[in-house]
Amino acid sequence: MRFMVLVKADADSEAGVMPSEQLLTEMGKYNEELVKAGVMLAGEGLHSSAKGVRVRFSGKERTVIDGPFAETKELVAGFWLWQVRSKEEAIEWLKRAPFDGGTEIELRQVFEAADFGAEFTPELRAREEALREQTAKLADKGR
């Protein structure tokens, strides 16, 4: 099963404060462990919300709202995508992360095709699989 691990933003990440060399070193070692164990599928840090936008949908209308966004505690500063056997395994890996006091991480299971039931027809599944293959090829090309 896959889990999205969401690293919550804080005042420093929103202000563009970069992690220390020590934290970057520790995080690099941690990420190496995740990769060697076959857990980490992806992981990235995100720029502050000042560089982001939100798009609000209302019927056919689309409204673009420029950042920064006020509720820092609701923002995401980075993420991992992990492949593990269980939620408990994901939690155990997360407990080993080299974060210090005040950091909050959210762990959410990613939907798999089987989770959608009969509404996700064989035709829709085939289209989804074709998109995943196309995405993987683009990633291999470095696009």
TIVO-2410 file (N, C-alpha, C; in nm, 3 decimals):
# residues 143
REC num residu      c1      c2      c3 atome chaine
REC   1      M   0.084  -0.117   0.000     N      A
REC   1      M   0.000   0.000   0.000    CA      A
REC   1      M   0.088   0.123   0.000     C      A
REC   2      R   0.034   0.229  -0.058     N      A
REC   2      R   0.110   0.354  -0.067    CA      A
REC   2      R   0.055   0.456   0.032     C      A
REC   3      F   0.148   0.538   0.082     N      A
REC   3      F   0.112   0.646   0.173    CA      A
REC   3      F   0.179   0.775   0.129     C      A
REC   4      M   0.103   0.883   0.137     N      A
REC   4      M   0.157   1.016   0.116    CA      A
REC   4      M   0.193   1.069   0.254     C      A
REC   5      V   0.315   1.112   0.270     N      A
REC   5      V   0.364   1.167   0.395    CA      A
REC   5      V   0.379   1.317   0.373     C      A
REC   6      L   0.297   1.395   0.442     N      A
REC   6      L   0.292   1.540   0.422    CA      A
REC   6      L   0.362   1.611   0.537     C      A
REC   7      V   0.466   1.685   0.504     N      A
REC   7      V   0.539   1.762   0.603    CA      A
REC   7      V   0.474   1.900   0.609     C      A
REC   8      K   0.421   1.933   0.725     N      A
REC   8      K   0.349   2.059   0.741    CA      A
REC   8      K   0.445   2.177   0.741     C      A
REC   9      A   0.399   2.289   0.689     N      A
REC   9      A   0.477   2.412   0.687    CA      A
REC   9      A   0.479   2.473   0.827     C      A
REC  10      D   0.577   2.560   0.847     N      A
REC  10      D   0.582   2.640   0.969    CA      A
REC  10      D   0.628   2.780   0.931     C      A
REC  11      A   0.643   2.867   1.029     N      A
REC  11      A   0.680   3.006   1.001    CA      A
REC  11      A   0.813   3.013   0.925     C      A
REC  12      D   0.909   2.928   0.961     N      A
REC  12      D   1.038   2.930   0.892    CA      A
REC  12      D   1.027   2.887   0.746     C      A
REC  13      S   0.958   2.776   0.721     N      A
REC  13      S   0.946   2.729   0.582    CA      A
REC  13      S   0.871   2.829   0.496     C      A
REC  14      E   0.770   2.894   0.554     N      A
REC  14      E   0.694   2.995   0.480    CA      A
REC  14      E   0.776   3.121   0.456     C      A
REC  15      A   0.874   3.148   0.544     N      A
REC  15      A   0.961   3.264   0.527    CA      A
REC  15      A   1.077   3.235   0.432     C      A
REC  16      G   1.084   3.110   0.384     N      A
REC  16      G   1.192   3.073   0.291    CA      A
REC  16      G   1.321   3.037   0.359     C      A
REC  17      V   1.318   3.014   0.491     N      A
REC  17      V   1.437   2.974   0.564    CA      A
REC  17      V   1.473   2.831   0.523     C      A
REC  18      M   1.595   2.814   0.475     N      A
REC  18      M   1.638   2.682   0.429    CA      A
REC  18      M   1.687   2.599   0.548     C      A
REC  19      P   1.676   2.466   0.538     N      A
REC  19      P   1.724   2.379   0.646    CA      A
REC  19      P   1.875   2.394   0.664     C      A
REC  20      S   1.920   2.363   0.782     N      A
REC  20      S   2.064   2.367   0.811    CA      A
REC  20      S   2.137   2.256   0.736     C      A
REC  21      E   2.267   2.271   0.724     N      A
REC  21      E   2.350   2.167   0.662    CA      A
REC  21      E   2.335   2.036   0.739     C      A
REC  22      Q   2.328   2.045   0.871     N      A
REC  22      Q   2.313   1.925   0.954    CA      A
REC  22      Q   2.182   1.853   0.922     C      A
REC  23      L   2.072   1.928   0.916     N      A
REC  23      L   1.944   1.864   0.886    CA      A
REC  23      L   1.943   1.806   0.745     C      A
REC  24      L   2.001   1.879   0.650     N      A
REC  24      L   2.007   1.827   0.512    CA      A
REC  24      L   2.088   1.697   0.507     C      A
REC  25      T   2.196   1.691   0.583     N      A
REC  25      T   2.279   1.570   0.589    CA      A
REC  25      T   2.201   1.454   0.650     C      A
REC  26      E   2.135   1.481   0.764     N      A
REC  26      E   2.055   1.378   0.831    CA      A
REC  26      E   1.940   1.331   0.742     C      A
REC  27      M   1.876   1.426   0.675     N      A
REC  27      M   1.763   1.391   0.588    CA      A
REC  27      M   1.812   1.308   0.469     C      A
REC  28      G   1.929   1.344   0.417     N      A
REC  28      G   1.986   1.266   0.307    CA      A
REC  28      G   2.011   1.121   0.347     C      A
REC  29      K   2.065   1.101   0.466     N      A
REC  29      K   2.090   0.965   0.517    CA      A
REC  29      K   1.958   0.890   0.536     C      A
REC  30      Y   1.860   0.960   0.591     N      A
REC  30      Y   1.728   0.899   0.613    CA      A
REC  30      Y   1.666   0.859   0.478     C      A
REC  31      N   1.673   0.949   0.381     N      A
REC  31      N   1.617   0.917   0.248    CA      A
REC  31      N   1.690   0.799   0.185     C      A
REC  32      E   1.821   0.790   0.205     N      A
REC  32      E   1.897   0.675   0.153    CA      A
REC  32      E   1.845   0.545   0.215     C      A
REC  33      E   1.818   0.546   0.346     N      A
REC  33      E   1.762   0.428   0.412    CA      A
REC  33      E   1.627   0.390   0.351     C      A
REC  34      L   1.542   0.490   0.328     N      A
REC  34      L   1.411   0.465   0.268    CA      A
REC  34      L   1.424   0.404   0.129     C      A
REC  35      V   1.517   0.457   0.049     N      A
REC  35      V   1.536   0.407  -0.087    CA      A
REC  35      V   1.591   0.264  -0.083     C      A
REC  36      K   1.692   0.240  -0.001     N      A
REC  36      K   1.752   0.106   0.009    CA      A
REC  36      K   1.650   0.002   0.054     C      A
REC  37      A   1.555   0.044   0.137     N      A
REC  37      A   1.451  -0.048   0.187    CA      A
REC  37      A   1.336  -0.063   0.086     C      A
REC  38      G   1.341   0.011  -0.024     N      A
REC  38      G   1.234   0.003  -0.123    CA      A
REC  38      G   1.106   0.074  -0.081     C      A
REC  39      V   1.116   0.166   0.014     N      A
REC  39      V   0.999   0.236   0.068    CA      A
REC  39      V   0.970   0.364  -0.009     C      A
REC  40      M   1.073   0.442  -0.036     N      A
REC  40      M   1.053   0.574  -0.095    CA      A
REC  40      M   1.033   0.567  -0.247     C      A
REC  41      L   0.918   0.617  -0.292     N      A
REC  41      L   0.888   0.626  -0.434    CA      A
REC  41      L   0.917   0.766  -0.487     C      A
REC  42      A   0.898   0.866  -0.402     N      A
REC  42      A   0.924   1.006  -0.438    CA      A
REC  42      A   0.932   1.087  -0.311     C      A
REC  43      G   0.991   1.203  -0.320     N      A
REC  43      G   0.997   1.294  -0.207    CA      A
REC  43      G   1.059   1.425  -0.247     C      A
REC  44      E   0.996   1.533  -0.207     N      A
REC  44      E   1.044   1.667  -0.244    CA      A
REC  44      E   1.004   1.768  -0.138     C      A
REC  45      G   1.080   1.876  -0.131     N      A
REC  45      G   1.042   1.992  -0.053    CA      A
REC  45      G   0.972   2.090  -0.145     C      A
REC  46      L   0.889   2.176  -0.088     N      A
REC  46      L   0.812   2.272  -0.168    CA      A
REC  46      L   0.851   2.414  -0.131     C      A
REC  47      H   0.849   2.502  -0.231     N      A
REC  47      H   0.869   2.644  -0.204    CA      A
REC  47      H   0.754   2.694  -0.117     C      A
REC  48      S   0.772   2.810  -0.056     N      A
REC  48      S   0.669   2.867   0.031    CA      A
REC  48      S   0.544   2.901  -0.051     C      A
REC  49      S   0.435   2.918   0.020     N      A
REC  49      S   0.308   2.950  -0.048    CA      A
REC  49      S   0.311   3.086  -0.116     C      A
REC  50      A   0.409   3.171  -0.083     N      A
REC  50      A   0.421   3.300  -0.150    CA      A
REC  50      A   0.446   3.282  -0.299     C      A
REC  51      K   0.503   3.168  -0.337     N      A
REC  51      K   0.529   3.139  -0.478    CA      A
REC  51      K   0.418   3.055  -0.540     C      A
REC  52      G   0.314   3.027  -0.463     N      A
REC  52      G   0.206   2.941  -0.510    CA      A
REC  52      G   0.079   3.018  -0.542     C      A
REC  53      V  -0.015   2.945  -0.596     N      A
REC  53      V  -0.149   2.997  -0.622    CA      A
REC  53      V  -0.249   2.889  -0.584     C      A
REC  54      R  -0.371   2.931  -0.564     N      A
REC  54      R  -0.483   2.839  -0.549    CA      A
REC  54      R  -0.581   2.871  -0.659     C      A
REC  55      V  -0.648   2.770  -0.708     N      A
REC  55      V  -0.753   2.791  -0.808    CA      A
REC  55      V  -0.884   2.745  -0.747     C      A
REC  56      R  -0.978   2.836  -0.738     N      A
REC  56      R  -1.109   2.807  -0.680    CA      A
REC  56      R  -1.207   2.780  -0.794     C      A
REC  57      F  -1.279   2.669  -0.785     N      A
REC  57      F  -1.376   2.627  -0.886    CA      A
REC  57      F  -1.516   2.654  -0.836     C      A
REC  58      S  -1.594   2.722  -0.916     N      A
REC  58      S  -1.734   2.748  -0.883    CA      A
REC  58      S  -1.812   2.738  -1.013     C      A
REC  59      G  -1.875   2.621  -1.033     N      A
REC  59      G  -1.942   2.598  -1.160    CA      A
REC  59      G  -1.839   2.603  -1.272     C      A
REC  60      K  -1.863   2.688  -1.372     N      A
REC  60      K  -1.768   2.703  -1.484    CA      A
REC  60      K  -1.663   2.810  -1.456     C      A
REC  61      E  -1.679   2.883  -1.346     N      A
REC  61      E  -1.588   2.992  -1.314    CA      A
REC  61      E  -1.463   2.940  -1.243     C      A
REC  62      R  -1.348   2.998  -1.278     N      A
REC  62      R  -1.219   2.964  -1.216    CA      A
REC  62      R  -1.158   3.093  -1.164     C      A
REC  63      T  -1.123   3.095  -1.037     N      A
REC  63      T  -1.062   3.213  -0.977    CA      A
REC  63      T  -0.924   3.174  -0.926     C      A
REC  64      V  -0.821   3.249  -0.971     N      A
REC  64      V  -0.684   3.225  -0.928    CA      A
REC  64      V  -0.653   3.318  -0.812     C      A
REC  65      I  -0.606   3.259  -0.702     N      A
REC  65      I  -0.572   3.335  -0.582    CA      A
REC  65      I  -0.422   3.319  -0.559     C      A
REC  66      D  -0.351   3.432  -0.561     N      A
REC  66      D  -0.207   3.430  -0.539    CA      A
REC  66      D  -0.173   3.412  -0.392     C      A
REC  67      G  -0.063   3.338  -0.364     N      A
REC  67      G  -0.013   3.326  -0.229    CA      A
REC  67      G   0.058   3.454  -0.192     C      A
REC  68      P   0.101   3.468  -0.069     N      A
REC  68      P   0.104   3.365   0.034    CA      A
REC  68      P  -0.031   3.346   0.100     C      A
REC  69      F  -0.044   3.233   0.166     N      A
REC  69      F  -0.169   3.198   0.232    CA      A
REC  69      F  -0.151   3.207   0.383     C      A
REC  70      A  -0.253   3.255   0.450     N      A
REC  70      A  -0.243   3.293   0.591    CA      A
REC  70      A  -0.227   3.176   0.688     C      A
REC  71      E  -0.299   3.069   0.671     N      A
REC  71      E  -0.301   2.960   0.769    CA      A
REC  71      E  -0.183   2.866   0.749     C      A
REC  72      T  -0.068   2.905   0.802     N      A
REC  72      T   0.055   2.827   0.785    CA      A
REC  72      T   0.036   2.682   0.828     C      A
REC  73      K  -0.035   2.660   0.938     N      A
REC  73      K  -0.049   2.524   0.990    CA      A
REC  73      K  -0.125   2.432   0.894     C      A
REC  74      E  -0.193   2.488   0.796     N      A
REC  74      E  -0.268   2.409   0.699    CA      A
REC  74      E  -0.190   2.386   0.570     C      A
REC  75      L  -0.069   2.440   0.561     N      A
REC  75      L   0.011   2.431   0.439    CA      A
REC  75      L   0.108   2.314   0.444     C      A
REC  76      V   0.152   2.271   0.327     N      A
REC  76      V   0.246   2.161   0.315    CA      A
REC  76      V   0.381   2.217   0.268     C      A
REC  77      A   0.489   2.177   0.336     N      A
REC  77      A   0.623   2.223   0.302    CA      A
REC  77      A   0.701   2.119   0.223     C      A
REC  78      G   0.654   1.995   0.224     N      A
REC  78      G   0.723   1.888   0.152    CA      A
REC  78      G   0.644   1.760   0.163     C      A
REC  79      F   0.691   1.658   0.091     N      A
REC  79      F   0.618   1.531   0.091    CA      A
REC  79      F   0.710   1.415   0.055     C      A
REC  80      W   0.667   1.297   0.092     N      A
REC  80      W   0.721   1.171   0.042    CA      A
REC  80      W   0.604   1.089  -0.008     C      A
REC  81      L   0.631   1.000  -0.100     N      A
REC  81      L   0.538   0.896  -0.139    CA      A
REC  81      L   0.608   0.765  -0.107     C      A
REC  82      W   0.546   0.686  -0.018     N      A
REC  82      W   0.607   0.562   0.029    CA      A
REC  82      W   0.523   0.441  -0.012     C      A
REC  83      Q   0.594   0.330  -0.036     N      A
REC  83      Q   0.531   0.200  -0.059    CA      A
REC  83      Q   0.568   0.111   0.060     C      A
REC  84      V   0.468   0.072   0.139     N      A
REC  84      V   0.492  -0.010   0.257    CA      A
REC  84      V   0.386  -0.119   0.266     C      A
REC  85      R   0.404  -0.211   0.360     N      A
REC  85      R   0.307  -0.320   0.376    CA      A
REC  85      R   0.186  -0.281   0.460     C      A
REC  86      S   0.203  -0.179   0.545     N      A
REC  86      S   0.094  -0.143   0.635    CA      A
REC  86      S   0.111   0.000   0.686     C      A
REC  87      K   0.004   0.051   0.742     N      A
REC  87      K   0.008   0.182   0.806    CA      A
REC  87      K   0.107   0.180   0.923     C      A
REC  88      E   0.110   0.071   0.996     N      A
REC  88      E   0.201   0.058   1.109    CA      A
REC  88      E   0.347   0.067   1.064     C      A
REC  89      E   0.378   0.005   0.950     N      A
REC  89      E   0.515   0.014   0.898    CA      A
REC  89      E   0.549   0.158   0.861     C      A
REC  90      A   0.454   0.228   0.798     N      A
REC  90      A   0.475   0.368   0.762    CA      A
REC  90      A   0.501   0.451   0.888     C      A
REC  91      I   0.425   0.426   0.991     N      A
REC  91      I   0.443   0.500   1.117    CA      A
REC  91      I   0.581   0.473   1.175     C      A
REC  92      E   0.625   0.348   1.172     N      A
REC  92      E   0.757   0.316   1.225    CA      A
REC  92      E   0.867   0.387   1.147     C      A
REC  93      W   0.855   0.391   1.015     N      A
REC  93      W   0.953   0.466   0.935    CA      A
REC  93      W   0.948   0.614   0.970     C      A
REC  94      L   0.829   0.668   0.984     N      A
REC  94      L   0.814   0.810   1.012    CA      A
REC  94      L   0.874   0.848   1.147     C      A
REC  95      K   0.862   0.762   1.245     N      A
REC  95      K   0.918   0.790   1.377    CA      A
REC  95      K   1.070   0.807   1.371     C      A
REC  96      R   1.133   0.753   1.267     N      A
REC  96      R   1.279   0.760   1.254    CA      A
REC  96      R   1.324   0.887   1.181     C      A
REC  97      A   1.231   0.966   1.131     N      A
REC  97      A   1.266   1.088   1.057    CA      A
REC  97      A   1.343   1.184   1.147     C      A
REC  98      P   1.442   1.254   1.091     N      A
REC  98      P   1.528   1.340   1.173    CA      A
REC  98      P   1.472   1.481   1.199     C      A
REC  99      F   1.346   1.490   1.234     N      A
REC  99      F   1.286   1.619   1.265    CA      A
REC  99      F   1.301   1.649   1.414     C      A
REC 100      D   1.296   1.777   1.446     N      A
REC 100      D   1.303   1.815   1.587    CA      A
REC 100      D   1.167   1.864   1.634     C      A
REC 101      G   1.163   1.921   1.753     N      A
REC 101      G   1.038   1.965   1.815    CA      A
REC 101      G   0.959   2.062   1.729     C      A
REC 102      G   0.830   2.046   1.730     N      A
REC 102      G   0.740   2.137   1.660    CA      A
REC 102      G   0.701   2.094   1.521     C      A
REC 103      T   0.774   2.002   1.462     N      A
REC 103      T   0.741   1.956   1.327    CA      A
REC 103      T   0.619   1.865   1.333     C      A
REC 104      E   0.527   1.884   1.240     N      A
REC 104      E   0.409   1.799   1.233    CA      A
REC 104      E   0.403   1.734   1.096     C      A
REC 105      I   0.380   1.603   1.097     N      A
REC 105      I   0.375   1.524   0.973    CA      A
REC 105      I   0.238   1.458   0.966     C      A
REC 106      E   0.180   1.459   0.848     N      A
REC 106      E   0.051   1.392   0.825    CA      A
REC 106      E   0.075   1.273   0.734     C      A
REC 107      L   0.016   1.161   0.769     N      A
REC 107      L   0.030   1.036   0.694    CA      A
REC 107      L  -0.106   0.999   0.638     C      A
REC 108      R  -0.116   0.986   0.505     N      A
REC 108      R  -0.244   0.954   0.442    CA      A
REC 108      R  -0.227   0.843   0.339     C      A
REC 109      Q  -0.313   0.744   0.346     N      A
REC 109      Q  -0.308   0.634   0.250    CA      A
REC 109      Q  -0.357   0.683   0.114     C      A
REC 110      V  -0.289   0.637   0.009     N      A
REC 110      V  -0.324   0.671  -0.128    CA      A
REC 110      V  -0.425   0.569  -0.180     C      A
REC 111      F  -0.527   0.617  -0.248     N      A
REC 111      F  -0.625   0.526  -0.308    CA      A
REC 111      F  -0.559   0.438  -0.413     C      A
REC 112      E  -0.598   0.313  -0.416     N      A
REC 112      E  -0.557   0.220  -0.521    CA      A
REC 112      E  -0.680   0.191  -0.606     C      A
REC 113      A  -0.660   0.138  -0.724     N      A
REC 113      A  -0.770   0.113  -0.818    CA      A
REC 113      A  -0.882   0.032  -0.752     C      A
REC 114      A  -0.847  -0.069  -0.675     N      A
REC 114      A  -0.948  -0.156  -0.613    CA      A
REC 114      A  -1.038  -0.081  -0.514     C      A
REC 115      D  -0.988   0.030  -0.460     N      A
REC 115      D  -1.066   0.106  -0.362    CA      A
REC 115      D  -1.190   0.172  -0.423     C      A
REC 116      F  -1.193   0.190  -0.554     N      A
REC 116      F  -1.301   0.263  -0.619    CA      A
REC 116      F  -1.422   0.177  -0.653     C      A
REC 117      G  -1.409   0.045  -0.642     N      A
REC 117      G  -1.523  -0.043  -0.665    CA      A
REC 117      G  -1.565  -0.052  -0.811     C      A
REC 118      A  -1.691  -0.092  -0.831     N      A
REC 118      A  -1.743  -0.120  -0.965    CA      A
REC 118      A  -1.749   0.004  -1.054     C      A
REC 119      E  -1.756   0.122  -0.993     N      A
REC 119      E  -1.762   0.245  -1.072    CA      A
REC 119      E  -1.636   0.267  -1.154     C      A
REC 120      F  -1.526   0.209  -1.109     N      A
REC 120      F  -1.400   0.219  -1.182    CA      A
REC 120      F  -1.393   0.101  -1.278     C      A
REC 121      T  -1.460   0.116  -1.390     N      A
REC 121      T  -1.480   0.009  -1.488    CA      A
REC 121      T  -1.347  -0.037  -1.548     C      A
REC 122      P  -1.347  -0.155  -1.613     N      A
REC 122      P  -1.225  -0.201  -1.679    CA      A
REC 122      P  -1.172  -0.099  -1.782     C      A
REC 123      E  -1.262  -0.031  -1.850     N      A
REC 123      E  -1.220   0.070  -1.947    CA      A
REC 123      E  -1.150   0.186  -1.877     C      A
REC 124      L  -1.208   0.232  -1.767     N      A
REC 124      L  -1.144   0.341  -1.692    CA      A
REC 124      L  -1.011   0.297  -1.633     C      A
REC 125      R  -1.005   0.173  -1.586     N      A
REC 125      R  -0.878   0.121  -1.532    CA      A
REC 125      R  -0.771   0.116  -1.640     C      A
REC 126      A  -0.808   0.073  -1.760     N      A
REC 126      A  -0.712   0.066  -1.871    CA      A
REC 126      A  -0.661   0.205  -1.907     C      A
REC 127      R  -0.750   0.304  -1.910     N      A
REC 127      R  -0.708   0.441  -1.939    CA      A
REC 127      R  -0.613   0.493  -1.831     C      A
REC 128      E  -0.645   0.464  -1.706     N      A
REC 128      E  -0.560   0.507  -1.595    CA      A
REC 128      E  -0.422   0.443  -1.605     C      A
REC 129      E  -0.418   0.314  -1.634     N      A
REC 129      E  -0.290   0.244  -1.647    CA      A
REC 129      E  -0.207   0.301  -1.762     C      A
REC 130      A  -0.272   0.333  -1.873     N      A
REC 130      A  -0.201   0.394  -1.987    CA      A
REC 130      A  -0.141   0.529  -1.946     C      A
REC 131      L  -0.215   0.607  -1.869     N      A
REC 131      L  -0.163   0.735  -1.822    CA      A
REC 131      L  -0.043   0.715  -1.729     C      A
REC 132      R  -0.051   0.616  -1.642     N      A
REC 132      R   0.062   0.589  -1.551    CA      A
REC 132      R   0.187   0.549  -1.630     C      A
REC 133      E   0.169   0.466  -1.733     N      A
REC 133      E   0.283   0.426  -1.816    CA      A
REC 133      E   0.342   0.546  -1.889     C      A
REC 134      Q   0.256   0.633  -1.941     N      A
REC 134      Q   0.302   0.753  -2.010    CA      A
REC 134      Q   0.377   0.845  -1.913     C      A
REC 135      T   0.326   0.859  -1.792     N      A
REC 135      T   0.391   0.942  -1.691    CA      A
REC 135      T   0.528   0.886  -1.656     C      A
REC 136      A   0.538   0.754  -1.641     N      A
REC 136      A   0.665   0.691  -1.608    CA      A
REC 136      A   0.766   0.715  -1.720     C      A
REC 137      K   0.723   0.708  -1.845     N      A
REC 137      K   0.815   0.734  -1.958    CA      A
REC 137      K   0.864   0.878  -1.957     C      A
REC 138      L   0.775   0.972  -1.927     N      A
REC 138      L   0.817   1.112  -1.919    CA      A
REC 138      L   0.917   1.131  -1.806     C      A
REC 139      A   0.894   1.066  -1.693     N      A
REC 139      A   0.985   1.078  -1.580    CA      A
REC 139      A   1.122   1.020  -1.616     C      A
REC 140      D   1.123   0.909  -1.691     N      A
REC 140      D   1.250   0.848  -1.733    CA      A
REC 140      D   1.327   0.941  -1.826     C      A
REC 141      K   1.257   1.021  -1.905     N      A
REC 141      K   1.321   1.114  -1.997    CA      A
REC 141      K   1.366   1.240  -1.928     C      A
REC 142      G   1.329   1.255  -1.800     N      A
REC 142      G   1.369   1.373  -1.724    CA      A
REC 142      G   1.288   1.496  -1.757     C      A
REC 143      R   1.167   1.476  -1.804     N      A
REC 143      R   1.082   1.590  -1.838    CA      A
REC 143      R   1.017   1.649  -1.718     C      A
***
